Structures are given as structure tokens and as C-alpha cells.
Amino acid sequence: MLFHLIKKDFLIVKKYAFLMLLVSIVIPPFVLSSTPELAGSVSFYIAEVFSVFMLLQFVSMKEFQYPKAATLLCATPYPRSTIVTSKYGFCICIYLVCCITYLIDTFFFPGLGKFSLEMISIAFLSISLLIGIYLPIQYKLGYEKTRFFFIIIIMATPFLLPQLVRINDEFDIGITSFFPPVVFYLIVMFSSLIFLALSIYTSVKIYDHKDLA
């Protein structure tokens, strides 16, 4: 069931999916050529956040334009909890694609550095926090009232991420004295999964009580 719902979202944005795939491939080498000091993890995080939120917004916009589609979908055997979970699965699938495209980029552009477990875990944490906060709010308030939050994320990402990466590097120096790096980054990913699970639970509760008539 979940697979078919995720596939449905990708079919909704099929006109934009290839474009965003190209964007996720182009952003890291573009950043490398224009701002070399931000190449590597920052360029990957920018590509990841931009791709996930752009495609998520395209899906939300289409659902907002055709509100009866949600009513019809809830009338099918798909439980609302699965419908909600599929949105998170959709975002995670985009994240995984971004990981693959960045890995490919590193083969052709050595200046990007190695694709490490640190980048994978921190990127997963960042996208988990963003969609984990954003989606429950969107289910509560609707697309129209939350689209400005999306604009803020897109505009702020290139400015905030370099600062967050710097803070993360300083934090890593201290925390890795207590934990081996691999253990620490696995803890980060596990914590991200817990946060996503709590967010899904919250979104399901909100959507279960939503009147779609």
C-alpha cells in the first residue's frame, strides 16, 4: 500500500521530477566552481533540502488545487495513517536519490571530497527535522497557510547551512572524544528516525480528525 501511495506522489510531480534530479546533480559542482569553500557537505545539504521541499510543494499544490482527490483517496481501502506516512516516505525517497546523485558527483568532481557517513547522517537529521516540523503544521493549517514557511526555508537555506555546518564541526570535536565517530553518527540517524516517528504519529492524529467533506 505504502509503495503505491509514494508512487502516486511521484506520478503527480513527474513533470518536475527530472528537472529536480538535474538540479540535485548540478548544485554541488556549481557551488564548487563558484564558492569552493562551501563545496562538500554544504552543497549536498543545499541540494537535498531544495529538492525535497520543491517536490513536496509541487505535490501539496496539486492536492490543494484538487481537494476532492483527498476525499476520494480516503474513501479507498487506504487508511489515513498510511496516506500520511507515504508523504514522509516520499521525502525520504528524494533524500536517498540526492545521496546517489551526490555520490556520482564525487566521482567526477574530486574537489567535493568523499561522501561520508557524517554527511549522510547530518543530512538525514536536517531533513528529518524540517519535514518533521513542517508536515504536521501543514496537515493542521493547510497548504495555503504554510507555503510561506516553505519560501522561508528555501531562501534561508544557503545562508544558514554554512553556519550550522561550522557549529556541527565544532560540536563534533567535543562529542567524538566520548564516542567513536561511527557510533555517534549512527546515534544521530537513530534519533532522526525517532523524531520522524513522533512527527508521523502527530500528523496521523491531526489528519484523522480532519474533515475532508
KOLRO-455044 format. One record per residue: residue number from 0; x, y, z of N, C-alpha, C in turn. Coordinates in Angstrom, 3 decimals, always signed. Example, Ala and Ser with C-alpha at 12.3 -4.5 7.8 and 13.67 -1.06 7.14 Angstrom:
KOLRO-455044
(0,(+13.190,-5.690,+7.800),(+12.300,-4.500,+7.800),(+13.200,-3.300,+7.800));
(1,(+12.850,-2.250,+7.080),(+13.670,-1.060,+7.140),(+12.900,+0.030,+7.870));
END
This chain:
KOLRO-455044
(0,(+0.823,-1.211,+0.000),(+0.000,+0.000,+0.000),(+0.856,+1.259,+0.000));
(1,(+1.836,+1.278,+0.887),(+2.685,+2.458,+1.041),(+3.435,+2.753,-0.257));
(2,(+3.934,+1.714,-0.899),(+4.674,+1.890,-2.150),(+3.813,+2.568,-3.208));
(3,(+2.564,+2.133,-3.330),(+1.674,+2.684,-4.353),(+1.350,+4.152,-4.079));
(4,(+1.228,+4.518,-2.817),(+0.948,+5.915,-2.476),(+2.161,+6.802,-2.753));
(5,(+3.350,+6.293,-2.449),(+4.570,+7.046,-2.766),(+4.713,+7.186,-4.283));
(6,(+4.423,+6.116,-4.997),(+4.477,+6.150,-6.461),(+3.491,+7.173,-7.003));
(7,(+2.319,+7.263,-6.367),(+1.303,+8.240,-6.780),(+1.837,+9.655,-6.696));
(8,(+2.549,+9.971,-5.613),(+3.109,+11.312,-5.451),(+4.172,+11.604,-6.511));
(9,(+4.978,+10.603,-6.834),(+5.983,+10.809,-7.880),(+5.331,+10.992,-9.250));
(10,(+4.217,+10.308,-9.480),(+3.499,+10.492,-10.744),(+2.900,+11.894,-10.828));
(11,(+2.466,+12.426,-9.684),(+1.908,+13.784,-9.657),(+2.957,+14.803,-10.097));
(12,(+4.199,+14.580,-9.673),(+5.265,+15.561,-9.963),(+6.205,+15.078,-11.070));
(13,(+5.744,+14.155,-11.894),(+6.641,+13.580,-12.910),(+7.182,+14.640,-13.868));
(14,(+6.415,+15.720,-14.091),(+6.886,+16.791,-14.980),(+8.060,+17.550,-14.377));
(15,(+8.135,+17.545,-13.046),(+9.178,+18.304,-12.356),(+10.299,+17.415,-11.812));
(16,(+10.026,+16.111,-11.695),(+10.982,+15.206,-11.049),(+12.321,+15.173,-11.789));
(17,(+12.274,+15.096,-13.124),(+13.526,+15.043,-13.893),(+14.296,+16.351,-13.747));
(18,(+13.570,+17.476,-13.740),(+14.218,+18.774,-13.562),(+14.923,+18.846,-12.215));
(19,(+14.239,+18.383,-11.156),(+14.835,+18.424,-9.824),(+16.002,+17.443,-9.710));
(20,(+15.936,+16.349,-10.463),(+17.067,+15.412,-10.495),(+18.300,+16.111,-11.066));
(21,(+18.094,+16.864,-12.138),(+19.200,+17.621,-12.728),(+19.723,+18.674,-11.759));
(22,(+18.796,+19.332,-11.058),(+19.190,+20.358,-10.089),(+20.052,+19.751,-8.988));
(23,(+19.637,+18.579,-8.487),(+20.401,+17.934,-7.410),(+21.793,+17.514,-7.875));
(24,(+21.924,+17.242,-9.178),(+23.234,+16.882,-9.732),(+24.096,+18.118,-9.953));
(25,(+23.465,+19.200,-10.389),(+24.199,+20.407,-10.795),(+24.633,+21.269,-9.611));
(26,(+23.822,+21.329,-8.541),(+24.120,+22.245,-7.429),(+25.513,+22.026,-6.833));
(27,(+25.912,+20.785,-6.467),(+27.247,+20.615,-5.858),(+28.406,+21.106,-6.731));
(28,(+28.492,+20.709,-8.026),(+29.608,+21.237,-8.830),(+29.512,+22.741,-9.072));
(29,(+28.279,+23.268,-9.120),(+28.120,+24.716,-9.285),(+28.675,+25.455,-8.066));
(30,(+28.337,+24.955,-6.881),(+28.860,+25.562,-5.655),(+30.378,+25.420,-5.607));
(31,(+30.881,+24.264,-6.042),(+32.330,+24.026,-6.059),(+33.051,+25.045,-6.940));
(32,(+32.455,+25.379,-8.081),(+33.101,+26.305,-9.010),(+32.938,+27.763,-8.597));
(33,(+31.800,+28.088,-7.976),(+31.530,+29.488,-7.630),(+31.987,+29.853,-6.222));
(34,(+31.808,+28.919,-5.277),(+32.190,+29.168,-3.884),(+32.874,+27.921,-3.335));
(35,(+34.135,+27.708,-3.663),(+34.824,+26.452,-3.296),(+34.809,+26.147,-1.803));
(36,(+34.813,+27.192,-0.962),(+34.844,+26.949,+0.482),(+33.550,+26.317,+0.997));
(37,(+32.472,+26.406,+0.188),(+31.200,+25.803,+0.590),(+30.967,+24.456,-0.088));
(38,(+31.932,+24.012,-0.886),(+31.781,+22.717,-1.556),(+31.822,+21.599,-0.523));
(39,(+31.302,+20.451,-0.919),(+31.265,+19.328,+0.013),(+29.936,+19.241,+0.719));
(40,(+29.966,+19.160,+2.035),(+28.752,+18.924,+2.805),(+27.705,+20.011,+2.609));
(41,(+28.116,+21.281,+2.574),(+27.145,+22.372,+2.429),(+26.405,+22.266,+1.102));
(42,(+27.135,+22.018,+0.019),(+26.488,+21.908,-1.294),(+25.525,+20.724,-1.332));
(43,(+25.887,+19.634,-0.665),(+24.994,+18.470,-0.604),(+23.733,+18.798,+0.177));
(44,(+23.863,+19.468,+1.314),(+22.704,+19.813,+2.126),(+21.771,+20.761,+1.381));
(45,(+22.348,+21.720,+0.654),(+21.521,+22.652,-0.123),(+20.733,+21.900,-1.192));
(46,(+21.403,+21.014,-1.921),(+20.736,+20.237,-2.971),(+19.638,+19.364,-2.386));
(47,(+19.918,+18.772,-1.241),(+18.957,+17.874,-0.589),(+17.716,+18.629,-0.138));
(48,(+17.895,+19.709,+0.614),(+16.760,+20.479,+1.134),(+15.944,+21.067,-0.011));
(49,(+16.632,+21.623,-0.999),(+15.945,+22.236,-2.129),(+15.114,+21.200,-2.882));
(50,(+15.680,+20.037,-3.171),(+14.978,+19.001,-3.935),(+13.770,+18.471,-3.180));
(51,(+13.957,+18.161,-1.906),(+12.866,+17.603,-1.103),(+11.707,+18.582,-1.004));
(52,(+12.005,+19.823,-0.659),(+10.917,+20.773,-0.422),(+10.270,+21.263,-1.712));
(53,(+11.014,+21.357,-2.790),(+10.398,+21.755,-4.053),(+9.396,+20.703,-4.515));
(54,(+9.794,+19.435,-4.504),(+8.890,+18.374,-4.952),(+7.725,+18.195,-3.986));
(55,(+7.976,+18.339,-2.693),(+6.893,+18.249,-1.712),(+5.876,+19.361,-1.939));
(56,(+6.360,+20.551,-2.263),(+5.457,+21.670,-2.518),(+4.656,+21.471,-3.792));
(57,(+5.253,+20.886,-4.811),(+4.513,+20.605,-6.039),(+3.361,+19.637,-5.758));
(58,(+3.621,+18.609,-4.948),(+2.568,+17.659,-4.582),(+1.475,+18.358,-3.782));
(59,(+1.871,+19.142,-2.791),(+0.902,+19.846,-1.940),(+0.074,+20.833,-2.750));
(60,(+0.698,+21.494,-3.708),(-0.012,+22.454,-4.546),(-1.080,+21.759,-5.389));
(61,(-0.732,+20.614,-5.962),(-1.706,+19.868,-6.758),(-2.858,+19.375,-5.891));
(62,(-2.555,+18.909,-4.692),(-3.611,+18.442,-3.792),(-4.501,+19.594,-3.353));
(63,(-3.915,+20.786,-3.213),(-4.694,+21.973,-2.859),(-5.606,+22.385,-4.014));
(64,(-5.128,+22.226,-5.242),(-5.919,+22.592,-6.415),(-7.077,+21.626,-6.645));
(65,(-6.899,+20.382,-6.213),(-7.943,+19.364,-6.396),(-8.279,+18.732,-5.042));
(66,(-9.000,+19.467,-4.181),(-9.274,+18.980,-2.814),(-10.118,+17.707,-2.766));
(67,(-10.933,+17.474,-3.801),(-11.775,+16.276,-3.796),(-10.943,+15.005,-3.931));
(68,(-9.736,+15.135,-4.439),(-8.876,+13.957,-4.600),(-8.559,+13.327,-3.248));
(69,(-8.340,+14.169,-2.224),(-8.053,+13.651,-0.880),(-9.262,+12.917,-0.315));
(70,(-10.462,+13.460,-0.586),(-11.690,+12.812,-0.118),(-11.854,+11.448,-0.769));
(71,(-11.620,+11.391,-2.069),(-11.740,+10.123,-2.793),(-10.685,+9.120,-2.330));
(72,(-9.493,+9.609,-2.051),(-8.417,+8.721,-1.601),(-8.748,+8.108,-0.248));
(73,(-9.343,+8.919,+0.634),(-9.710,+8.412,+1.960),(-10.883,+7.438,+1.890));
(74,(-11.618,+7.461,+0.777),(-12.737,+6.536,+0.601),(-12.266,+5.172,+0.101));
(75,(-11.007,+5.084,-0.284),(-10.426,+3.817,-0.732),(-9.998,+2.991,+0.490));
(76,(-9.554,+1.748,+0.273),(-9.105,+0.929,+1.424),(-7.863,+1.458,+2.138));
(77,(-7.208,+2.489,+1.582),(-6.012,+3.021,+2.228),(-6.373,+3.731,+3.530));
(78,(-5.845,+3.301,+4.669),(-6.092,+4.032,+5.924),(-5.396,+5.385,+5.901));
(79,(-5.943,+6.327,+6.655),(-5.360,+7.669,+6.675),(-3.923,+7.645,+7.197));
(80,(-3.651,+6.737,+8.103),(-2.285,+6.656,+8.644),(-1.276,+6.317,+7.549));
(81,(-1.674,+5.443,+6.624),(-0.786,+5.076,+5.519),(-0.628,+6.230,+4.542));
(82,(-1.710,+6.976,+4.319),(-1.656,+8.136,+3.430),(-0.671,+9.166,+3.974));
(83,(-0.736,+9.395,+5.278),(+0.174,+10.356,+5.914),(+1.613,+9.848,+5.851));
(84,(+1.811,+8.593,+6.203),(+3.162,+8.016,+6.213),(+3.807,+8.072,+4.831));
(85,(+2.982,+7.956,+3.794),(+3.525,+7.977,+2.432),(+4.177,+9.313,+2.096));
(86,(+3.678,+10.404,+2.692),(+4.292,+11.717,+2.450),(+5.722,+11.748,+3.004));
(87,(+5.897,+11.178,+4.167),(+7.240,+11.091,+4.751),(+8.124,+10.165,+3.906));
(88,(+7.537,+9.053,+3.465),(+8.279,+8.129,+2.606),(+8.690,+8.777,+1.296));
(89,(+7.822,+9.615,+0.754),(+8.114,+10.358,-0.471),(+9.345,+11.242,-0.280));
(90,(+9.381,+11.955,+0.842),(+10.518,+12.841,+1.136),(+11.810,+12.052,+1.342));
(91,(+11.713,+10.926,+2.032),(+12.907,+10.111,+2.281),(+13.440,+9.516,+0.977));
(92,(+12.534,+9.144,+0.073),(+12.974,+8.633,-1.232),(+13.759,+9.697,-1.998));
(93,(+13.298,+10.947,-1.930),(+14.018,+12.042,-2.592),(+15.387,+12.220,-1.946));
(94,(+15.424,+12.127,-0.621),(+16.704,+12.216,+0.103),(+17.675,+11.137,-0.378));
(95,(+17.185,+9.918,-0.545),(+18.041,+8.812,-0.994),(+18.554,+9.054,-2.413));
(96,(+17.683,+9.595,-3.271),(+18.108,+9.924,-4.638),(+19.204,+10.988,-4.608));
(97,(+19.049,+11.979,-3.725),(+20.067,+13.029,-3.586),(+21.400,+12.443,-3.126));
(98,(+21.341,+11.445,-2.251),(+22.569,+10.772,-1.810),(+23.269,+10.108,-2.992));
(99,(+22.480,+9.458,-3.845),(+23.050,+8.764,-5.005),(+23.646,+9.763,-5.995));
(100,(+22.909,+10.851,-6.264),(+23.407,+11.841,-7.229),(+24.674,+12.519,-6.717));
(101,(+24.727,+12.764,-5.406),(+25.940,+13.393,-4.864),(+27.123,+12.423,-4.932));
(102,(+26.858,+11.158,-4.649),(+27.922,+10.150,-4.751),(+28.480,+10.106,-6.174));
(103,(+27.586,+10.185,-7.155),(+28.023,+10.213,-8.558),(+28.853,+11.465,-8.832));
(104,(+28.399,+12.603,-8.282),(+29.141,+13.857,-8.463),(+30.578,+13.752,-7.948));
(105,(+30.749,+13.068,-6.817),(+32.095,+12.982,-6.218),(+33.074,+12.216,-7.107));
(106,(+32.553,+11.321,-7.957),(+33.428,+10.594,-8.877),(+33.979,+11.516,-9.969));
(107,(+33.154,+12.479,-10.380),(+33.542,+13.370,-11.475),(+34.180,+14.671,-10.982));
(108,(+33.896,+15.023,-9.734),(+34.432,+16.272,-9.171),(+35.094,+15.964,-7.828));
(109,(+36.360,+15.546,-7.847),(+37.063,+15.160,-6.610),(+37.113,+16.278,-5.571));
(110,(+36.986,+17.529,-6.024),(+37.015,+18.652,-5.090),(+35.869,+18.643,-4.101));
(111,(+34.823,+17.872,-4.391),(+33.690,+17.766,-3.469),(+34.037,+16.927,-2.244));
(112,(+35.118,+16.178,-2.323),(+35.509,+15.335,-1.199),(+34.786,+14.006,-1.205));
(113,(+34.998,+13.241,-0.162),(+34.369,+11.928,-0.045),(+32.969,+12.049,+0.548));
(114,(+32.093,+11.155,+0.094),(+30.730,+11.101,+0.623),(+30.762,+10.220,+1.867));
(115,(+30.706,+10.840,+3.031),(+30.961,+10.139,+4.288),(+29.682,+9.839,+5.062));
(116,(+29.821,+8.987,+6.064),(+28.711,+8.686,+6.966),(+28.263,+9.942,+7.703));
(117,(+29.208,+10.831,+7.980),(+28.863,+12.097,+8.639),(+27.875,+12.892,+7.794));
(118,(+28.144,+13.016,+6.501),(+27.259,+13.762,+5.614),(+25.894,+13.100,+5.514));
(119,(+25.889,+11.778,+5.403),(+24.626,+11.041,+5.294),(+23.769,+11.253,+6.534));
(120,(+24.377,+11.135,+7.709),(+23.620,+11.230,+8.962),(+23.156,+12.653,+9.247));
(121,(+24.027,+13.644,+9.028),(+23.647,+15.030,+9.289),(+22.589,+15.493,+8.297));
(122,(+22.708,+15.062,+7.036),(+21.692,+15.404,+6.034),(+20.352,+14.774,+6.397));
(123,(+20.391,+13.530,+6.865),(+19.153,+12.857,+7.268),(+18.536,+13.546,+8.478));
(124,(+19.380,+13.980,+9.400),(+18.889,+14.719,+10.563),(+18.236,+16.026,+10.136));
(125,(+18.879,+16.756,+9.239),(+18.343,+18.050,+8.812),(+17.004,+17.899,+8.117));
(126,(+16.894,+16.915,+7.221),(+15.630,+16.747,+6.504),(+14.561,+16.185,+7.432));
(127,(+14.961,+15.362,+8.402),(+14.001,+14.831,+9.379),(+13.417,+15.949,+10.231));
(128,(+14.270,+16.871,+10.667),(+13.800,+17.995,+11.476),(+12.872,+18.896,+10.673));
(129,(+13.245,+19.172,+9.428),(+12.450,+20.088,+8.610),(+11.080,+19.509,+8.268));
(130,(+11.049,+18.293,+7.718),(+9.743,+17.726,+7.365),(+8.990,+17.288,+8.612));
(131,(+9.735,+16.934,+9.667),(+9.092,+16.530,+10.917),(+8.343,+17.662,+11.587));
(132,(+8.797,+18.883,+11.362),(+8.104,+20.062,+11.887),(+7.077,+20.573,+10.881));
(133,(+7.469,+20.572,+9.603),(+6.637,+21.185,+8.567),(+5.350,+20.412,+8.291));
(134,(+5.436,+19.091,+8.120),(+4.263,+18.319,+7.706),(+3.125,+18.339,+8.727));
(135,(+3.381,+18.174,+10.037),(+2.259,+18.297,+10.980),(+1.588,+19.671,+10.922));
(136,(+2.395,+20.725,+10.745),(+1.824,+22.072,+10.639),(+0.983,+22.189,+9.374));
(137,(+1.469,+21.602,+8.285),(+0.706,+21.657,+7.037),(-0.602,+20.881,+7.151));
(138,(-0.567,+19.724,+7.795),(-1.807,+18.964,+7.984),(-2.790,+19.723,+8.871));
(139,(-2.269,+20.496,+9.810),(-3.119,+21.255,+10.724),(-3.689,+22.508,+10.063));
(140,(-2.844,+23.273,+9.390),(-3.249,+24.582,+8.873),(-3.584,+24.575,+7.386));
(141,(-3.100,+23.580,+6.653),(-3.342,+23.532,+5.221),(-2.199,+24.128,+4.417));
(142,(-2.206,+23.816,+3.127),(-1.119,+24.247,+2.240),(-1.029,+25.762,+2.121));
(143,(-2.183,+26.421,+1.968),(-2.185,+27.860,+1.695),(-1.545,+28.657,+2.826));
(144,(-1.772,+28.235,+4.071),(-1.252,+28.979,+5.219),(+0.204,+28.642,+5.538));
(145,(+0.695,+27.546,+4.992),(+2.069,+27.126,+5.330),(+3.058,+27.296,+4.182));
(146,(+2.585,+27.749,+3.021),(+3.504,+27.865,+1.881),(+4.572,+28.929,+2.123));
(147,(+4.271,+29.915,+2.976),(+5.262,+30.948,+3.267),(+6.421,+30.376,+4.083));
(148,(+6.125,+29.356,+4.893),(+7.171,+28.659,+5.635),(+8.145,+28.005,+4.667));
(149,(+7.598,+27.451,+3.597),(+8.420,+26.833,+2.555),(+9.334,+27.872,+1.902));
(150,(+8.783,+29.043,+1.604),(+9.578,+30.110,+0.978),(+10.731,+30.522,+1.889));
(151,(+10.441,+30.620,+3.185),(+11.475,+30.990,+4.159),(+12.591,+29.948,+4.178));
(152,(+12.217,+28.663,+4.157),(+13.213,+27.579,+4.172),(+14.127,+27.668,+2.955));
(153,(+13.523,+27.836,+1.782),(+14.298,+27.884,+0.540),(+15.234,+29.088,+0.522));
(154,(+14.745,+30.242,+0.987),(+15.559,+31.456,+0.960),(+16.655,+31.439,+2.030));
(155,(+16.345,+30.823,+3.179),(+17.295,+30.848,+4.297),(+18.364,+29.765,+4.204));
(156,(+18.070,+28.682,+3.501),(+18.987,+27.538,+3.451),(+20.417,+27.897,+3.042));
(157,(+20.639,+28.646,+1.933),(+22.031,+28.943,+1.540),(+22.796,+29.778,+2.567));
(158,(+22.068,+30.538,+3.401),(+22.729,+31.401,+4.380),(+22.943,+30.696,+5.723));
(159,(+21.970,+29.874,+6.112),(+22.037,+29.236,+7.428),(+22.915,+27.992,+7.444));
(160,(+22.900,+27.226,+6.357),(+23.615,+25.952,+6.358),(+25.116,+26.084,+6.619));
(161,(+25.811,+27.050,+6.008),(+27.248,+27.169,+6.326),(+27.510,+27.397,+7.811));
(162,(+26.643,+28.186,+8.463),(+26.809,+28.434,+9.892),(+26.531,+27.174,+10.701));
(163,(+25.503,+26.426,+10.295),(+25.159,+25.196,+11.011),(+26.253,+24.145,+10.853));
(164,(+26.847,+24.081,+9.669),(+27.946,+23.132,+9.445),(+29.145,+23.491,+10.307));
(165,(+29.429,+24.781,+10.423),(+30.546,+25.225,+11.268),(+30.300,+24.845,+12.727));
(166,(+29.059,+25.066,+13.201),(+28.707,+24.693,+14.577),(+28.819,+23.183,+14.760));
(167,(+28.370,+22.426,+13.739),(+28.446,+20.966,+13.805),(+29.890,+20.490,+13.889));
(168,(+30.784,+21.125,+13.124),(+32.201,+20.737,+13.160),(+32.800,+20.977,+14.540));
(169,(+32.442,+22.104,+15.156),(+32.942,+22.410,+16.494),(+32.372,+21.434,+17.521));
(170,(+31.101,+21.074,+17.317),(+30.456,+20.129,+18.230),(+31.074,+18.744,+18.101));
(171,(+31.398,+18.363,+16.853),(+31.989,+17.044,+16.601),(+33.306,+16.857,+17.341));
(172,(+34.095,+17.930,+17.406),(+35.401,+17.838,+18.061),(+35.244,+17.409,+19.515));
(173,(+34.198,+17.941,+20.170),(+33.975,+17.602,+21.571),(+33.306,+16.256,+21.760));
(174,(+32.292,+15.973,+20.932),(+31.494,+14.764,+21.157),(+32.254,+13.495,+20.786));
(175,(+33.129,+13.583,+19.764),(+33.854,+12.378,+19.352),(+34.923,+11.961,+20.353));
(176,(+35.163,+12.803,+21.358),(+36.075,+12.394,+22.424),(+35.383,+11.423,+23.381));
(177,(+34.041,+11.388,+23.334),(+33.265,+10.468,+24.170),(+32.794,+9.245,+23.386));
(178,(+32.496,+9.436,+22.090),(+32.008,+8.343,+21.261),(+32.879,+8.210,+20.020));
(179,(+33.072,+6.995,+19.524),(+33.694,+6.841,+18.205),(+32.794,+7.501,+17.158));
(180,(+33.366,+8.124,+16.126),(+32.555,+8.829,+15.128),(+31.435,+7.982,+14.527));
(181,(+31.727,+6.720,+14.204),(+30.711,+5.858,+13.590),(+29.529,+5.673,+14.531));
(182,(+29.809,+5.431,+15.805),(+28.744,+5.250,+16.801),(+27.921,+6.521,+16.929));
(183,(+28.594,+7.663,+16.973),(+27.892,+8.938,+17.122),(+26.943,+9.185,+15.954));
(184,(+27.404,+8.954,+14.724),(+26.561,+9.233,+13.556),(+25.425,+8.229,+13.421));
(185,(+25.628,+7.009,+13.894),(+24.525,+6.049,+13.938),(+23.483,+6.479,+14.966));
(186,(+23.935,+7.042,+16.080),(+23.012,+7.584,+17.085),(+22.211,+8.736,+16.493));
(187,(+22.883,+9.575,+15.701),(+22.200,+10.699,+15.040),(+21.089,+10.185,+14.127));
(188,(+21.370,+9.161,+13.348),(+20.369,+8.617,+12.427),(+19.223,+7.954,+13.180));
(189,(+19.551,+7.252,+14.249),(+18.507,+6.617,+15.059),(+17.622,+7.675,+15.712));
(190,(+18.230,+8.744,+16.200),(+17.470,+9.843,+16.804),(+16.563,+10.500,+15.767));
(191,(+17.054,+10.608,+14.534),(+16.251,+11.181,+13.449),(+15.029,+10.319,+13.172));
(192,(+15.217,+9.003,+13.187),(+14.096,+8.085,+12.958),(+13.054,+8.208,+14.064));
(193,(+13.507,+8.356,+15.302),(+12.575,+8.530,+16.421),(+11.779,+9.819,+16.249));
(194,(+12.469,+10.897,+15.865),(+11.789,+12.177,+15.652),(+10.765,+12.064,+14.525));
(195,(+11.130,+11.370,+13.441),(+10.194,+11.175,+12.337),(+8.979,+10.366,+12.778));
(196,(+9.211,+9.333,+13.587),(+8.102,+8.512,+14.084),(+7.134,+9.346,+14.918));
(197,(+7.662,+10.220,+15.765),(+6.814,+11.100,+16.572),(+6.059,+12.083,+15.691));
(198,(+6.720,+12.581,+14.661),(+6.075,+13.509,+13.731),(+4.957,+12.819,+12.953));
(199,(+5.222,+11.595,+12.495),(+4.190,+10.834,+11.782),(+2.991,+10.598,+12.689));
(200,(+3.248,+10.226,+13.932),(+2.169,+10.000,+14.897),(+1.323,+11.260,+15.062));
(201,(+1.991,+12.412,+15.184),(+1.279,+13.684,+15.337),(+0.458,+14.005,+14.094));
(202,(+1.049,+13.832,+12.922),(+0.351,+14.121,+11.666),(-0.857,+13.210,+11.474));
(203,(-0.701,+11.941,+11.829),(-1.816,+10.990,+11.707),(-2.967,+11.404,+12.608));
(204,(-2.662,+11.801,+13.843),(-3.696,+12.240,+14.774),(-4.441,+13.461,+14.228));
(205,(-3.693,+14.387,+13.644),(-4.308,+15.593,+13.073),(-5.181,+15.229,+11.879));
(206,(-4.657,+14.391,+10.994),(-5.373,+14.046,+9.764),(-6.593,+13.173,+10.047));
(207,(-6.520,+12.349,+11.080),(-7.661,+11.505,+11.448),(-8.881,+12.334,+11.833));
(208,(-8.636,+13.515,+12.396),(-9.734,+14.370,+12.848),(-10.069,+15.480,+11.852));
(209,(-9.452,+15.423,+10.686),(-9.671,+16.459,+9.674),(-10.912,+16.134,+8.856));
(210,(-11.768,+17.123,+8.697),(-12.984,+16.958,+7.900),(-12.662,+17.269,+6.445));
(211,(-12.750,+16.271,+5.592),(-12.419,+16.444,+4.175),(-13.651,+16.647,+3.308));
(212,(-14.810,+16.730,+3.931),(-16.056,+16.883,+3.163),(-16.133,+18.258,+2.519));
END
